[in-house]
Amino acid sequence: LQLVESGGGLVQPGGSLRLSCARNGYSIDYYAVGWFRQAPGKEREGVSCLSSSTETTFYADSVKGRFTISRDIAKDTVYLEMKDLKPEDTGVYFCATDPRRLATIQQLCTTGDFNSWGLGTRVTVSS
């Protein structure tokens, strides 16, 4: 069982990236999927989360209007479309999933209480 993130890289401020998170080997669906990031010297924070059953989404205030979470059920892949990137968006981005319905999407995005995590993909926003 693996979550594999991709799509990170170096981008200039104002640029865009699309991150992907592919689930490999999973036979059951998840209740929640989330994107988290960890900047150098900072704690991990929830960026955006999605419920597979209600399609409810949550976005951190810092990314509202710039990031969009989506999924392709057929490919079992989740995306994070990032636009108007800023230097403060720099960090390692992780995706996470969990089949358990432990809390609301907003709560899960805040606590990070997911049971499956990828290894991350690095995003650097710099001129």
Secondary structure as GFF3:
##gff-version 3
##sequence-region A 1 127
A	DSSP	beta_strand	2	6	.	.	.	ID=ss1
A	DSSP	beta_strand	9	11	.	.	.	ID=ss2
A	DSSP	beta_strand	17	24	.	.	.	ID=ss3
A	DSSP	beta_strand	32	38	.	.	.	ID=ss4
A	DSSP	beta_strand	45	51	.	.	.	ID=ss5
A	DSSP	beta_strand	57	59	.	.	.	ID=ss6
A	DSSP	beta_strand	67	72	.	.	.	ID=ss7
A	DSSP	beta_strand	77	82	.	.	.	ID=ss8
A	DSSP	three_ten_helix	87	89	.	.	.	ID=ss9
A	DSSP	beta_strand	91	98	.	.	.	ID=ss10
A	DSSP	alpha_helix	105	111	.	.	.	ID=ss11
A	DSSP	beta_strand	116	117	.	.	.	ID=ss12
A	DSSP	beta_strand	121	125	.	.	.	ID=ss13
###
